[in-house]
């Protein structure tokens, strides 16, 4: 009887497993995408700072640029300097 029940339930169990796999894959993909985006943004900010400093811009000008270009706060911009 137990085997017969398993045979009846197997398609439903497989659907549930596939849904769990898909949801897990989506969550992991989203997390990895957020982390990579954050890292790329941080590297972009560091590169911009280096270029602006080389060009002779002041820290205040660089902060203003970062706030405008990267939509971050003044205090966040200050942490990069």
C-alpha positions in Angstrom: 0.0 0.0 0.0 2.8 2.3 0.8 4.4 1.8 -2.6 1.1 2.4 -4.3 0.7 5.7 -2.5 4.2 6.7 -3.4 3.5 5.9 -7.1 0.4 8.1 -6.9 2.2 10.9 -5.1 5.4 10.8 -7.1 4.4 13.3 -9.8 3.2 15.8 -7.2 6.4 15.3 -5.1 8.5 15.9 -8.3 6.6 19.1 -9.0 7.3 20.3 -5.5 11.0 19.5 -5.7 11.2 21.3 -9.0 9.5 24.4 -7.6 11.8 24.4 -4.6 14.8 24.1 -6.9 13.6 27.0 -9.1 12.8 29.2 -6.1 16.2 28.5 -4.6 18.0 29.2 -7.8 16.1 32.5 -8.2 17.0 33.5 -4.6 20.6 32.6 -5.0 20.8 34.4 -8.4 19.3 37.5 -6.9 21.7 37.5 -4.0 24.7 37.0 -6.2 23.5 39.7 -8.6 23.1 42.2 -5.7 26.6 41.4 -4.3 28.2 41.7 -7.7 26.4 44.9 -8.5 27.5 46.3 -5.1 31.1 45.3 -5.7 31.2 46.8 -9.2 29.6 50.0 -7.9 32.2 50.3 -5.2 35.0 49.7 -7.7 33.5 52.3 -10.0 33.5 54.8 -7.1 37.1 54.1 -6.3 38.1 54.5 -9.9 36.2 57.7 -10.2 37.9 59.1 -7.0 41.3 58.2 -8.3 40.6 59.9 -11.7 39.2 63.0 -10.0 42.1 63.2 -7.6 44.6 62.9 -10.4 42.7 65.7 -12.2 43.2 67.9 -9.2 39.6 68.0 -7.9 39.1 68.8 -4.2 37.6 66.3 -1.8 34.5 68.4 -1.5 34.1 68.4 -5.3 34.6 64.7 -5.4 32.0 64.1 -2.7 29.5 66.2 -4.6 30.2 64.2 -7.7 29.8 60.9 -5.9 26.5 62.0 -4.3 25.2 63.1 -7.7 26.5 60.2 -9.8 26.0 57.3 -7.5 23.0 58.5 -5.5 24.7 58.1 -2.1 24.7 60.4 0.9 27.4 62.8 1.8 28.5 60.6 4.7 28.7 57.6 2.5 30.8 59.5 0.0 33.0 60.7 2.8 33.8 57.1 3.8 35.3 56.5 0.3 37.8 59.4 0.6 
